[in-house]
């Protein structure tokens, strides 16, 4: 929509994002009276004072590859796989078990992998955009990553200035996409980014054509030395002043039990899909843990997964210990804080964000040799991660209402006395509403919290406590 405001020094044309028009062909709306002139002047003055961006800044194309994108491609999008020999799949919806998306739901990204080709192949697989119209100087951006560099990958961003969607037919052809805007890992060296990384290009002249992502890997395919798996997300064509799509906020760490290296600890798997997490600090150097001595039902099959403090997978193991038990040995684990996950067989370990699942039905006692429980308890630290954080609030509510059985089920090996000690701030031997003040103080920084949250945020998080006081069982 275009609003033409006639001002004293001529007509001011105010452009509203054309992507948000009510309907195509909408005519400009012209306002002539003096009252609207004053309103327009006020809008301009406010924008100038606030440092607002230009009203002409515009997004020309944007795609986040939401769930279902490849089930039914949106109008104008297309794929074409010219690999030789051609493989079993082309571009596909991202797999969160490999890594989650940059933003949106976990599978909201475009994926492509070595199965673009068969046997040993020259992979030449295209994902083509609709026609995009953008002025000179427009910014093209997207994020991409792979899971590892075990098999080098390569990605090109190409342009077809005429708007043709022709990508050719051979394994080394690119058809009418003659303009190479970007090449990531052009020499097929093992340096493709393994975390979401943003790449940008500038359109040097006015553009009315198509862009294409070209997954081009020689000596690829299932039997080749190259080609693994890459993802693309947050595709964006805009004026450079427009903000770029933001990443999903990082998820919080899993609820975990504080542990230390050395010794051994025991726990119990009591239900379908249960995973226990242990958080510990490592001084650097060799690190070894195993589950020898565990007695799970079925085949006595455990699995272990090790993650760093940012949620990235370091290593995992299924059957390297005794029988079907687990063993992790790292000769030089860097200094830092880590999380160890344990569960029954058939666990899935995601590459990031502590994404671990299992559908194991095995239950019973496990032993982790190489870790021991931290004996000291911190007041307010109901999940035993060594800090008093918002993640302890709901657990404190459970203790406040006398529901110790659910806490013991969540943290095998702990007792009602343990939780009473942790929640009893006034020393009367019970966890009562009189302990709320002490817990809030610990949450705001007085009890081991690393970074205090603002008081209003803390109070809103504690709202459930007030609601539950009337329903307390004692």
N, C-alpha and C positions, 0 to 999 in steps of 0.2 A: 504494500500500500504506500502511496506517496501523498504526503500532506503538503500542499503549497500554501505557505503563510505570506500574504502580501504585507511587507513591512515598509517603513518610511523610506528606506534606501533600496527598495526593490522587493522581489519575491524570494522568500526563503523556502527551499525545498527540503522537507524532512522525510527521510527514507526509513520506513520500517522494514525489518528483515523480510525479503520476498519469500523466504522459505516458509513464512508463517501467514501468507495470504489466506483469506477466507476461501477464495476460489480463484481459478485461473482467469486471466483477462480482467481482473478487477480494475476499475477506472480510478484515476487520481481523484481525491476528494479536495475541493478547494474551499477555503474559508476566507471570507472577505471582511467581516465586521471588526470593529476596533477592539471589542472585548477579547476576541480570540487573538488579536495581534498582541495584546498585553500578556495573555497567557503564553503565547509562543515566546515572547521576549523573556518572560520569567523562566521558562524551561531552558532557554539558551544560557541565561545567566547562571542558573543552578548547575547546569552541566559544566560550564567553564569553571565555576568555583570548586566543584567537587573533583575536577580532574577526570571527568568521565571520558571514556574512549569515544572515538569518532562515531557518529551515527551511521557512517557508511561502512564500518567494519562488518563483514558478512561471512557466514559459513556457506561455502558453495557445495560441499559434499561431506558427509560424515557417515561412518558405518562402524558399529561395534560387534557385528557378527553374532547377534543374540541367538539363543537356543532356537533351533529350527531353521536357521538361515539356509543350510544346505539341503534341508528336506524339500524346500520349495524356494528356489532362488528368487530374490526380488527382481522386479522388472528391470531389464537392462544389464543385469549381471550375467556372466557366463563363465564356464570353465572349458578348457580343451587340453587334453593330454596327448602330446605328440611324441612321447617317449618311445624308444626302440631298444628291445622289444617292450611293448606296452605292458603295464602291470595291472593289478586287480582293482585299484581304487585311484581316484583323482583327489581333488580337494575335499575336505570333510570337516564336520563340526569338531572343535577341539576336544581333547580327552583330558578331563581334570585329574585322572590318575597319573598322567605323565607330568603335567603341571597345570595349575588353574589359570584362568584368564587374567588379563591386566585389569579389566573392570567389568562390571556386570556379573551375571551368574558364572559359576565355575567353568562351564563349557563354552562361554560366549567369546570364541575366537575362531579364526580360520586355521585349520591344520593341514599339513601335507607331509608325506614321508617317503621312505625308500620303496614302498609298494607302488609308487607311481610307475616304476619299471619292473620288469621280470628278469630273473637270472642276473647277469651282468649287463647293465643297460646305460644308455645315455638318456638321462631323464630331462624332459623338456615339457613342463606342465604349467599351464597359464590359468590365472584367475583374473578376469577382465571386468572392469567397472562399466557402468552406464556412461553415456556422454556427459561430460562435465564442462560447464562454461565458467571461466574464471579470468579476471584481468591479469595483465603482466604484474609480476612481483608477488603473486599469490603463493602461499606456503602449502606444500604437500608434506604431511607427516604421518607416521605410523610407528607402532612398537612391534618388536619381534624378538624371539628367543628360541633356543633349543634346550634339550635336557642335558646334553653333554657334547664333548667334541671327540668322542671315540671314532665317529665316522664323519668327516668334514661335509658341510653343507654350503650351498650358495644360493643367494636370492638376488634378483634384479627387479628394479622398478623401471618400467618402460612406458613411453607415451606414443600414442597414435594421433598425430595432430589433425588428421582429416576426419577423425571419428569412426574410421573403419575398425571393425572387430576382428579383422583377418590376422591370425597369428601364424600363418603358414601351415605346413603339413609334415615337415621333416623334423628330425631330432635336434637339429642345430639351427632351425629357422625361427625368426620372430615376426615374419610377415610385415605388416604395415606399422608395427611398433618400433619405428626406426630410431627414436630418441631415447638414449639410455640416461636416466636421471640419477640412478643410484645402483651400486653393486656392492653387496655385502659378502665379504670373504671371496673376492673375485678369483683368487688363485687356489681356491679349495684348500686353504690351510686350516688347521684345527683351531680357529679363533672366532667362530660364530658365537655371539653372545649367549650365555646360559642363564641370564636374568633378563627380565623385560627391559629392553633398551630402545630409546626413541631415535629415529632417523628422520631427517628432513631434507627437502629439496625445494628449490624456488623455480617457479615457472617464469622463464626469461621474457616471454611475450604473451600477448592475449591468447587464451587457450579455449578451444571448443572441440574437444576430442575425448578420447578414452585413455585411461591408465591401465596397466596390467602388471600384476605380480608374476614374475617368471621364476619358477623353481627349476634351475638348470644345473644339473650335476652329472658330470661324466664319470665313468667307472662307478656307477651307482647301482641301485637295485639290491635285492636280497643277497646276491653273491659278490657284489662289488666292494671295493675298498672305501668308497665314499657313499654319502647319503644316509641320514638318520631320520630326523623329525624336526620340523620347525612350526612355530605358530605366528600368526599376524593378528594384531588387534588395534583398536583405536585409530582407524584410518580417518584422516581429516584433511580437507582442502579448504583453506580460509584466507582471509586477510591476515597478515602477520600480527595485527593487534588483537586478534581474537584469542581468548584463553584456550589452551589445549586440553583435551580430555584428561581427567584426573584418574589416577589408579584407585582401585579399591583400598580402603584402609587395611593395614595388616591385622590379621585376627589375633586375639589374645593367646598367649601360650596355654597349653592344656593344663587342667587341674592336675597337680603333681605332688609327689611326696618328696620332701627334702632328703637327700642321701649324700654319702661321701664315698670316695674311692677307697678300695680295700675292704677286706672282710667279706661277709655275705649277709643277705637278707632273705626273708621268706614272705610270701603273699599267697593269695588264693584267688583262682578264677572261679566265680560262682554262677555265671549266667552267660547266655548267648551273646556274643559280640563284645564281651568285656575286654578292655585294654587298660592296663595300669601304666602310669607314667612316673618316672623318678627323675628329679632334677638334681644335678650335682655340678660342682666346679672341678676343673681339671688343671693341674699345674703345668701341663705340657709334657710331651714325651710319649712313651708307650702306654697303651690302654688295652686291657683285656677283660672281658666278662664272658661268662658262660652260664648255662642253666642246668648243668649236670646235677643230678640228685632230685630233680623235679618229679612229680608223680601225677601227671594229668591223666584223665581217662582216655580211652581210645588207644592211639598209638604213642601216647606220652610225647606229643609233638608240640614244641614251643617255637616261637619266632621272636626275634629282637630287632628293633630299629633305633638308630642313633641319629639325633637331630641337634643342630646348633641352636644358639639363643635367638636366631632370626627365623627359625622354623625350616631351615634347609636340611634335607637328608644328607647325612654323612656316610652312613653304611647301614646295611641290614643283612640278616642271616636267618636261614631256616634250619638246615640239618648238618651244620659243621661240627656240632658237639657229639656226645655219646648218643648212639642210635639216631633218633629224630630230634634230639635236643640241639640247642643253638650255641654258637661261639662267635664272638666278635673280637678280632685282634687287629689293632691299628698301631704300627710301630712308632708313629710320630704324630699324635693328635695334638693340635695346637692348644695353647692356653686359652681357657674360656669356660663359659657355662653351657652345659649340655642337658638334653632330655633323652631318656632311654624309655622306649615303649616295649612292653611285653604282652603277649597274648598267645592264644592257641593257633593252630595251623591255619593256612589259607588267609594270611594277612596281606593287605595291599598297602604299600608304603609310597605315598605321594612324594614328589620331588621337593615340595615346599609347603609352607603354612602348616606344618605338623599334621598333614593329612594322612591318617592311618585308620583303616577299617578292617574288620574281620567278621566272618559269619560262622566262626568256629563254634561247635557245640561241646568241645572238650572242656571239662571242669577239673578242679583239683588244686593241689598245692604246687607252687613253683619256688625255686631257689635261684637267686642271682648271685653267683660267685664273682667277686670283684667290686661289689657295692655293699654298703652297710647303711642302715638308717641313722640319721642324725639324731642323737639322743636329746639334745636341748630343744625345748618347746618355746615358742614365742607367743606371748599373750596376743590373742586375736588372729593368729595364723592357723585358721581351721583347715586349710588344704595342704599345710606342711611344705610350702614352697620357700620358706625362709623370709617371707615378707607379709605385711598386712596390707592387702589391696582390696579393690572392689569385688574381686572374685571370692572373697571370704564372707561377703555380706549375707548371701542366701544361706550359707552354712551356719553362720551365727544365728540367723532366724530359726533354723532347725533346732539348734541347741537351746535357744530361748524358749521354744515351745515344748521342750522335753523330748524331741524326736531324735534320740541318740542312735536308735537302731539303723536309720537310714545313713547316718554318718559312718557308723562302723562298717556298713555294707560298702560304702564308697571307698573306705580306706582300711582294707583288711590289716589286721595286726594291731590296730588302735582300739582303745577301750573307752567306756563311758568316763572313767576317771581322767583319761587324757583330755577329752573334750571339755570336761568340767574345769580342769585346770586352765585350759586355754581361754575359756570364756568367763572365768570367775575373776573379774577385775577388782572387786571390793573385798575379796578374801573371806566371804561368808560360806564358802563350800558349795555354792549353787550358782547356776546361770539364770539370773532373774532380770527383770526390767531395770533394776538398780545398777546393772552392769552396762547398760546401753551407753551411758556417758563415757565410760572408760573405753569402750570399743570404738566410739566415734573419735575420741582423742587419738587412739592408735591408728585409725584409718586416715586421719588428717596429718599424720607424721610423727606422732609421739611414740609409736611402738615398732619401729623398724621399717616403716614405709620409706622407699627410696625417694619418691617424688610425690608431694602432697597434691591431691586434687582440690580445686577450689571448693570452699565450704558449701555454696549452693548446690553444686553437683553432688557432693557427699550427702547432703540432706535429702535430695531427691532420690538417691539410690537407697537411702535408709527408710523411705516412706513405707515399704512393706512391714517394717518392724512395728510402726505405730498401728497399722491395720490389724496386726496379729495379736497385739497385747490383750484385746478383749476376748480372744479365743484361747489364751494360754491355759494349759492343763493344770497349772499349779499356781 
